[in-house]
Amino acid sequence: MAGTQFAKYVWLVDILRQYKRLTYKQISEKWKYSGFGNEEKLSLRTFHNFKNGIADALGIDIEIDKSVKGYYYHIAESSLDDKKSVRSWVMDSYSVLNQVMADKQLENRVQFEKIPSGNTWLTAFMQAMRENKVVKITYKKFSDDVEKTFEAEPYFMKVANRRWYVIVRALHYVEKNKQNKTHDDEIRVYALDRIVDLEITDRTFKMDKDFDAEKFYDGCLGVMHTKDPKQRVLIKAYGGARNYMETLPFHESQKIVSSDGESTVFEMNVKVTNDFLQLVMMQGDMIEVLEPASVREQMKNLAKTLMKYYDK
């Protein structure tokens, strides 16, 4: 298979992630049968070119592991330590794509989740962010009958629940705050699939140096944002939900408080948004919110509303 240079870089990084450490000879042998090698071994010169290219293009260092005897190569610990980074996400996604593209037998045996909203405006927003250009957005909410057009400074993008979102500094809120001396949040979240039209203007902007995307979503699940403080939430999981929550945590702060033969209690510090409540609801009767009482009451009210639908 004639792959792109980037795909070959990803292959080498992925193979070292899988096997932790390999000699050049072992890497060359795996290259031979990878789908990229066309049953030819990887030359030492090409291997070093790949190694240097990976450092330049991906910021990932491949070095000799001095903790073992022999010339074993491994990925430097600091290169992929941030699991939230774009680099880590690209590596995980592209490594699977590499396997499918390299082996035609897998072409119809691996399915990917489609994200419809990424097809139209994703590239345009990427360009606007790269050049720090103000954009003019025509937007139509699900709840509105009319479209609204406004200008915004695109700060960053986020994908959640099969939708792409753009987080912007909305200039009409900036103007509103100046005129009315209010303090409405100027950072807003918009779904790409609700955008009717988009124009990249000639005007540039400078991002607020104090803005931090990680802090913006600190404690949040999904894409909804709130300035409300984080809360300590206790959730009891029953049956299969115990393993589900343990292997796929709701939030990075999640930890086990207690466990017995029937249930496991998890603790997490999160902001209780609708995204959080929906995630809890998705587990059906397999989990129960224990604390705080206010969140437990919210779940109770949602359950009552749901019962009304089925009691009709």
C-alpha positions, 0 to 999 in steps of 0.5 A: 500500500502506498501510504502518506508519510504521516500515516507511516509516522503514525504506524511507527509510533503505534507499533512502539506504543503496542510493544513498549520497546523494540529493536530496529531489527524487530521494527523492520520485520514488522514493517515488512508485513504491515501493509506499508512495506510491500514485504520489504524490510525497513532500511536503517536510513529510512527508520532514522528519517522516520524517527526525525520526522516524527519528532519534527511533525508530531513532537514525539521523541523515539529514543534508545531505552537505557534501562535494558541491554541492547539497542531497544527503542521506545517512546519518551515518557513525556511525549504522549503523557497528556491523554486529553491533547489533540496529538493523543486523540489524532494518534488513537484515531489515525492508528485505527484508520492506518490498519483499515487502509493498510489491509483491504480485508478489514475495509468492511469490518470496521465501522466508524461513528459519523459526525454529520456536523463536521462536514460543512463548517469544520474546515472554515473554522479551523482556517479562521482559528489558524489566522485569528480571523473574526467570523460572521455566523448565521445561526438558527436554534432548535427553539427559534423560528428565525435565524440570527446573524452575529460576529464572533471570535472563534477560540476553540472547538470541541466534539461531543455526542456526535456533534462538533461545537465551536466555542467563541467570544460572541461580539454581540454580547461584548457590545451588550455588556458595554452598553448596558453595563452588564456582565453576561458571559461573552464566551458562548458555545454553538453547534455546527449543525445549527449554523446556516451560513458562515463568513470569514471576515478580514478582521483579526483578533487576539485571544484573551491571554487569560482564557484557558480551554481546560479551565473553561470546561473544568468539572463539566461533562459533554459540551454544556458550560456553567459557572456554577461550582463543582459538587461532590456527587456520589453514585451507586452502580448496580450489576453491569453498570459497576464495570461500565463506570469503572472502565469508562469513568464519567469524569476524570475525578471519579474514584471508588468509595466502597464496593460489595458483592452487589454495588459500587459507590463512586465519587466525583467532583463535577458541575451538574449540567444537563449533560451530566443528568442525561449521562446518568439517565442513560444508565437506566435503573442500573445507577442511583444518585446518592448525594447531594440531595439537590441532584437526587431531587433533580433525578427524581423529577426527571423520573417522574416526568418519564413515568408520565409519558408511559402512564398515558 
